């Protein structure tokens, strides 16, 4: 079987496609973002407001959130705060989109916990590169956490082993002292 055919037969579970939750109240912008992300090979999940975005996060895991900063109801900044406030989403990359005409938008976004701010108008290739950079950073952080957990487990195992060795040594010392007391003092 050729590699191409073999690759084509792999299930979606074997190939990870980056899932991007796109949040924008403007239906036209939302449709364009979803279409361009899909064409670039991402699995784009659409939400037209903050509440719908939270519902999607609860329904299915995503790899990155790209949201409009200014939305009615739950704004992009409030969405970032909600995401940062939940343990299961704390490390989820959040990228907020804002217009150049609102200079304080970036400050608001970062204060809310956004990882990146994208100013309109933007080139989609830049957006894709930023998404990939955020995903790579998240994967690196997860690898570090996994390595730390493995090291912690090794430390615990060694501590248990050392404790067992100490217990055996103390038992042998106690036995040695008992035997010495039975034999009496040693001649000098």
N, C-alpha and C positions, 0 to 999 in steps of 0.2 A: 504494500500500500504506500503511495507517495505521501510525503510530509503534508502537502497541501490538502489532500483528501483526508488524511488523519486529523489535521487541524480542523477541517470543516465538520468532522463528526463529533468533535468534543462538545459536551453539553455546556450550557451557560454557567453551571456550577464550577466547571473546570477553568473557564476563562472569565476573569473578572473584568467587567466593563465598569468604568467609573460612573457612579450615579450622582448626578448633579440636580439638586433641588433648586429650581428657578422660581423666584417670587417677584412678580411685578403686577401692579393693578391695571396697567395699561395693556389691554388684550393684544393690541398690535405688537407692542414691544415684547410681550411674553411669547407670542407666536414666533417672532423672528429669533429670539434667544433660543427657544426650544428647537427650532428647525436647524439653526446653525450649529448648536451643540450636538444634535443628533447626526448631522452630516459629518461632523468631526470625529464621530465614533463614541460619543458619550451617551449614556442613558439619561435623558433629560426628563425630569418629573416637574410638572407645572403646578403652580399655586398662584392664585390671583390676589391673595392677601395674607397677612400674618397668621390669622387663625387657621386658614387652610394649610399653611406651611407647617404649623405645629401638628395639625392632624396627620399630615403626610409623614412627618418625623416619627410620630407614634405608630403609624401604620407599617412603615418599611425603613430599613436603614439606608442612609445616603452617605456619600463620601465627602461632599462639599455643598455648601449653601451659597447661592449667588442671589442676592435680594436687592431690590430698590430700597434706598435709604428712607425716602419720604413716601409713606403710604398712610391712608386713612385707617383708623382703628389701631392695630398693632403696627408700628413703624418698623423699619429695618433695624434701627437701633434697639428698640424694645425686643424684637425677635432675637437679636444677638444676646441681649441680657438674659432672656429666657433660656437660650441654648447654653450659655455659660453657667447658668444656675442649676442645670441638671447634670448629675454625675455621668450619665450614659452619653451625653452629648458634649461634655466639657471640652474635649479636644477636637471636635468637629470644626474644620475650617469654615469660617464665615467671611464672605466677600460682599461688601455693600457697594452699590452703584449710586453715584450722585452726579448732579450737573456741576459744571465749572462755575456757574453763576452763584453757587452757594459755598463760599469758602469755608464756612464753619462746619460744613457737612462732614468733612474728613475728621475733624476733631471730635465731633459727636460720635461718629462711627467707631473710632479707636477707643474713646472713653467707654463705649458700650461693650467693647470686647471683640470688635471685628478684627480679623487678621489682615485684611487688605481693603483698600478703597479704590474703586475704579471710577475715573472721571469720564463723563460723556462729553463728546462722542469718543468712542474707543474703537480700536481695530480688534476684530475677533481673534486674530492670531495672537495678539498680546493677551487677551482674556484666556485663551487656551493655554498659553505658556504659564500664566499666573496660576491657573488651576493645577497644572502639572506640578508646578513648584510647591504649591500647598499640599498636594497629595504626597509628594516625595518627602516633604518635611514631616507630615503626619506618620508616614510609614517608618521614617528614621526614628522618631520619638517612640513609636510602638516597639521597634526592635530594641531600643535602649531599655525600655521598661521590661521587655521579655528577658534581656540579658541580666538586668538587675535582679529580677525575680529568680532566675537560675542561680545567680551568685548567692543570693540570700538563702536559697534552699541548700546550696553546698555548705555555707557557713553553719546553718542549723545542723546539718548532717555531721559536720566535723565537730561541732560542739557536743553533740550527743556521743559521738565516738570517743572524744576526749573524756567526757564524763564517765563513760563505761570503763575506759582504761584506768582512770583515777580510782573508781570503785574497786576494780580488780586489784590494783596496786595496794589500796588500803586493806583489802581483805587478805592479801598475801603478807603484808606487814603485820597485821594482827595475828595471823597464823604463825609467822616467824617468831614474834614475841611470846606467843603462847608456848611454842616448842622450846624456846630458850629458857622460859621459866620452869618447864618440866625437867630440862637437862641440868639446870643449875648454872652457876656462874662459870664462865670459861677460865681456864688457867692462863695466867699471863706469861 
